[in-house]
Amino acid sequence: MEFCGVLFRSGAPADVAGVRPGDVIRAADDFLFDSLDDLDVWVENHRPGDRVNLVIGERVVPAVLRAKRYAPS
């Protein structure tokens, strides 16, 4: 079984949405994430205040988007 998604680390706005460290965000609404590039494309097509459903493992977590912040590398 191949598993795709974006691994979440704490300290990001997703904390507020109920995303936990180690969670893998597989999709948002109907957009599947295979890489961080996919996540960036999806984020660039949305705005703060948009309501979305994140698919995390088998959970669906409703979230309201906030301003994009880049984590330190």
Summary of the structure (lengths in Angstrom):
residues: 73
radius of gyration: 11.4
end to end distance: 30.5
largest distance: 35.1
contacts: 159
relative contact order: 0.25
helix: 19%
strand: 29%
